Amino acid sequence: MASDDIVTFEVADYIAVVTLNRPPVNAINAAVRDRLISIFDAITDRDDIRVAVLTGNGKVFSAGADLKDRPDPNTPGAYWHHNRLTRETGNAIKECAKPVIAAVNGAALGAGFGLMAACDIMLAAEDAVFGMPEIDVGLAGGAAMLNELLGKSRVRRMMFTGMRVPAAELYRLGVIEAALPRDQLMPEAMKIAAEIASKSPLGIKYAKHSCNFVTLMPPRDAYRFEQNFTYELSKTEDAAEARRATLEKRKPVFKGR
């Protein structure tokens, strides 16, 4: 399968749909990671994209890292290169200047769960399950991702046992936005994406930047950080257009400047 086919990339109406497409379970290998990094870096730069939706083809979002694509720990540098590529896959999504919506169409395990955790807004099919099964294959990892989503006890239970958690439980815990019948998943994700795409591109860019960084700061510094963005945005053409549109009772036409 060509590299462009293992993760497909379609753009329409300012929305990019990124689809994992490596049957049968969308296992993540080096080629998938490289393709995802390239796609989300491109999304940052493309003016015709304001929001992205990440989903999977078939009945599985991603069963995680491809165990047949493990590095040889006896080859100097191989494991560190693999780990660096692994880290940067999630970082490419987190650091993408545009919001990314996860539409989890089925099981999201290990690195697949990590892909969802890197996204900004998360929806799942009601029959999806989530887990970190590394412990069952002689590995460990994922606490850094899970700690952003879940409490101490649940993170450690998942890490120590490899337990699977259904979408309904993640919804109950407030981790995901919705647990939906599979046929309603993409329509709902696209509805949210369309709403985001209708907003000021600059405003959304700064809003995501704020969300990424305020969690790293004390509340006083975080609020000042956001106020600085508000000040800079107030001087933009999009801000003026938003004010005019509100007064004229019409939809704004944003130019991203």
C-alpha positions in Angstrom: 0.0 0.0 0.0 1.4 3.4 -1.0 2.3 5.8 1.8 -0.5 8.2 0.7 -3.0 5.4 1.1 -2.2 4.2 4.6 -3.5 7.6 5.9 -5.9 9.3 3.6 -6.3 13.1 3.5 -9.3 15.0 2.1 -10.2 18.6 2.3 -13.5 20.4 1.6 -15.2 23.5 3.1 -12.2 24.3 5.3 -12.4 20.8 7.0 -9.7 18.2 6.6 -10.7 14.6 7.1 -7.7 12.4 8.0 -8.4 8.7 8.0 -6.2 5.8 9.2 -6.4 3.2 6.4 -4.2 0.3 7.2 -6.4 -2.9 7.3 -7.3 -4.9 9.2 -6.8 -2.9 12.4 -5.0 0.3 11.5 -1.9 -0.8 13.3 0.6 2.1 13.5 4.0 1.6 12.0 6.8 4.0 11.0 5.2 4.8 7.7 1.9 5.7 9.4 3.6 7.9 11.9 5.6 9.7 9.2 2.5 10.2 7.1 0.5 11.6 10.1 3.3 14.0 11.0 3.5 15.3 7.4 -0.3 15.7 7.2 -0.7 17.6 10.5 2.3 19.8 9.8 0.8 20.7 6.4 -2.6 21.4 8.0 -0.9 24.1 10.1 0.3 25.9 7.0 -2.8 25.5 4.8 -5.2 28.5 4.6 -7.9 26.2 3.1 -8.0 24.2 6.3 -9.4 25.5 9.6 -10.2 22.3 11.5 -9.4 18.6 11.1 -11.2 15.4 11.9 -9.1 12.2 12.6 -10.9 8.9 12.2 -10.2 5.3 11.1 -11.4 3.1 8.3 -13.3 0.0 9.2 -14.5 -1.2 12.6 -11.3 -0.4 14.5 -9.8 3.1 15.1 -6.4 1.7 15.8 -5.3 -1.4 17.6 -2.0 0.4 18.5 1.6 0.1 17.5 2.5 -2.6 14.9 4.4 -5.3 16.9 6.0 -6.4 13.7 7.6 -3.0 13.3 9.6 -2.9 16.6 13.2 -1.6 16.5 16.1 -3.9 17.4 17.4 -2.8 20.8 20.8 -4.2 19.8 21.2 -1.8 16.9 22.7 1.5 18.2 20.3 4.3 17.9 17.4 2.3 16.4 15.2 2.4 19.5 15.8 6.1 20.2 14.8 6.9 16.6 11.7 4.8 17.0 10.8 6.5 20.3 11.4 10.0 18.8 9.1 9.3 15.9 6.5 7.9 18.3 6.6 11.1 20.5 6.4 13.4 17.5 3.3 11.7 16.1 1.3 12.9 19.1 3.1 16.2 19.2 2.2 16.9 15.5 -1.4 16.7 16.4 -1.1 18.7 19.7 1.0 21.3 18.1 -1.1 21.6 14.9 -2.3 25.2 14.8 -5.8 24.0 13.8 -8.2 22.1 16.2 -8.3 18.4 15.7 -11.5 16.3 16.4 -11.1 12.6 17.1 -14.0 10.5 15.7 -13.1 7.2 17.2 -15.0 4.6 15.1 -13.9 1.5 17.1 -11.3 0.1 19.4 -8.5 2.6 20.3 -5.7 0.7 22.1 -2.2 1.7 23.1 -0.8 4.1 20.5 -4.3 4.3 19.0 -5.6 5.6 22.4 -2.6 8.0 22.3 -3.7 9.4 19.0 -7.1 10.2 20.4 -5.6 11.7 23.5 -3.5 14.1 21.4 -6.7 15.5 19.8 -8.6 18.6 21.0 -12.2 17.3 21.0 -13.0 13.6 21.3 -16.1 11.6 20.1 -16.5 7.9 19.9 -18.8 5.2 18.6 -20.8 3.7 21.5 -19.2 0.2 20.8 -15.7 1.6 20.9 -13.3 0.4 23.7 -10.2 1.9 25.0 -7.1 0.4 26.7 -3.4 0.4 27.2 -2.4 -3.2 26.6 1.3 -2.7 26.7 1.7 -4.7 29.9 0.3 -7.8 28.1 3.1 -7.7 25.5 6.0 -7.1 27.8 6.0 -3.3 27.5 4.9 -0.3 29.5 3.9 3.2 28.6 1.1 5.6 28.2 0.8 7.1 31.6 1.8 10.6 30.3 -1.2 10.5 27.9 -3.7 9.0 30.3 -2.9 11.4 33.1 -4.3 14.2 31.0 -7.6 12.4 30.7 -8.2 10.3 33.8 -7.7 10.2 37.6 -4.8 8.4 39.4 -6.6 5.2 40.3 -8.1 4.6 36.8 -4.8 5.4 35.1 -2.9 2.9 37.2 -5.5 0.2 36.9 -5.4 0.5 33.1 -1.6 0.6 33.1 -1.2 -2.4 35.4 -4.0 -4.7 34.1 -4.5 -3.7 30.4 -8.2 -3.4 31.1 -10.5 -2.2 28.3 -12.9 0.7 29.1 -16.1 1.2 27.0 -16.9 4.5 25.4 -19.9 4.9 27.7 -17.6 4.9 30.7 -15.3 7.5 29.2 -18.4 9.6 28.4 -19.6 9.2 32.0 -16.2 10.4 33.3 -16.3 13.4 31.0 -13.3 12.3 29.0 -15.1 12.3 25.6 -17.7 14.6 24.2 -20.1 11.9 23.2 -20.6 8.2 22.7 -22.8 7.8 19.7 -24.2 5.0 17.4 -21.6 4.4 14.7 -23.7 5.9 11.9 -24.0 9.1 13.8 -20.4 9.5 14.7 -19.0 11.2 11.6 -22.1 13.4 11.0 -21.7 14.8 14.6 -17.9 15.2 14.2 -18.5 17.1 10.9 -21.2 19.2 12.5 -18.8 20.4 15.2 -16.0 20.8 12.6 -18.3 23.0 10.5 -19.1 25.2 13.5 -15.4 25.7 14.3 -14.6 26.4 10.6 -17.2 29.2 10.7 -15.2 31.1 13.3 -12.3 33.5 12.8 -9.2 31.4 11.8 -7.0 33.7 13.9 -9.3 33.5 16.9 -9.2 29.7 16.7 -5.5 29.6 16.3 -5.0 31.7 19.4 -7.7 29.7 21.3 -5.8 26.4 20.6 -2.5 28.0 21.5 -4.1 29.2 24.8 -5.5 25.8 25.6 -2.1 24.1 25.0 -0.1 26.5 27.2 -2.4 27.7 30.1 -2.3 24.2 31.7 1.5 24.7 32.1 1.2 28.0 34.0 -0.1 29.3 37.4 -3.6 30.8 37.1 -2.4 34.4 37.3 0.2 34.0 34.5 -2.2 31.9 32.4 -4.9 34.6 32.5 -2.4 37.3 31.6 -1.1 35.1 28.7 -4.7 34.9 27.3 -5.3 38.6 27.8 -2.3 39.3 25.6 -3.9 37.2 22.9 -7.2 39.1 23.3 -5.3 42.4 22.9 -3.6 41.2 19.7 -6.8 39.8 18.2 -8.7 43.0 18.9 -6.5 44.8 16.3 -7.1 42.3 13.5 -9.4 42.7 10.4 -11.3 39.6 11.5 -12.2 41.2 14.8 -13.5 44.3 13.1 -15.5 42.1 10.7 -17.0 40.1 13.6 -18.2 43.3 15.2 -19.7 44.6 12.0 -21.4 41.3 11.3 -22.9 41.3 14.8 -24.3 44.8 14.4 -25.5 44.1 10.9 -27.1 40.8 11.9 -25.3 38.8 9.3 -22.7 36.0 9.1 -19.2 37.3 9.2 -16.8 36.7 6.3 -13.4 36.0 7.8 -10.1 36.4 5.9 -7.7 35.1 8.6 -5.9 38.4 9.1 
